[in-house]
Every structure is written in structure tokens, then in C-alpha cells.
Amino acid sequence: MKHIKTYIAISAGLPLSLVSPVYAATAGISQVQTFLQNTITAVAGLAGLVATGFFVVGGLRYITSSGNPQNLEKAKRTIFFSAAGLAITIAAFVLSNIVSGLATNAFGG
């Protein structure tokens, strides 16, 4: 049993001691900026799609409320909050573009 433990310890540690070290590739600020810009664009696009879906749901609720004050209020809230979410998303997208432009000018990308 003692030999088995020794064999397992050596076989587990041997590959780690024989490999050569791998270093991370050097990356400029422009690659990080491009990645962040693409991620923000994708998230903003998805948020826009979700907001559009909630606009449709709120509109359908508004149309089918049949004068019921509770359903009408729910529809108005849905439309209001989807508009607020869309405005926040657009503001965040514009702000990220401004910060990206400032970073490009500051760091030279």
C-alpha cells in the first residue's frame, strides 16, 4: 500500500515538473478595449431586445385591459419601466463609448 501511494504521488507530480513554463501573451490596451466594447455592444443589443419585448407586452396589456383600472395600471407600469430600462441602457452605451474614446486618447490605441 505504501508503494502505491508513492507511485500515485510521483505520477501526479511528474508531469507538472517536466513541462516548460508557459507565459501569457502580451496584450495591448487596444485588445482589451475591443473586447470590452464588443461585450458592451452585445449586452446593449440584448437589453434593447428585452425592452422591445416588454413594450409589446405592455401594449398588449393596455389594449386588452378593457377599462379595468388594475390591468390598465399594470400595463402603464410595464411600458414606463421598459422605457426607463431602455433609456438607462442607451445612456450606459453612450457613456461607455465616451470612456472608450477618452481611454484611447489617453493610452494611445
C-alpha positions, 0 to 999 in steps of 0.5 A, spaced: 500 500 500 505 504 501 508 503 494 502 505 491 501 511 494 508 513 492 507 511 485 500 515 485 504 521 488 510 521 483 505 520 477 501 526 479 507 530 480 511 528 474 508 531 469 507 538 472 515 538 473 517 536 466 513 541 462 516 548 460 513 554 463 508 557 459 507 565 459 501 569 457 501 573 451 502 580 451 496 584 450 495 591 448 490 596 451 487 596 444 485 588 445 482 589 451 478 595 449 475 591 443 473 586 447 470 590 452 466 594 447 464 588 443 461 585 450 458 592 451 455 592 444 452 585 445 449 586 452 446 593 449 443 589 443 440 584 448 437 589 453 434 593 447 431 586 445 428 585 452 425 592 452 422 591 445 419 585 448 416 588 454 413 594 450 409 589 446 407 586 452 405 592 455 401 594 449 398 588 449 396 589 456 393 596 455 389 594 449 386 588 452 385 591 459 378 593 457 377 599 462 379 595 468 383 600 472 388 594 475 390 591 468 390 598 465 395 600 471 399 594 470 400 595 463 402 603 464 407 600 469 410 595 464 411 600 458 414 606 463 419 601 466 421 598 459 422 605 457 426 607 463 430 600 462 431 602 455 433 609 456 438 607 462 441 602 457 442 607 451 445 612 456 450 606 459 452 605 451 453 612 450 457 613 456 461 607 455 463 609 448 465 616 451 470 612 456 472 608 450 474 614 446 477 618 452 481 611 454 484 611 447 486 618 447 489 617 453 493 610 452 494 611 445 490 605 441 
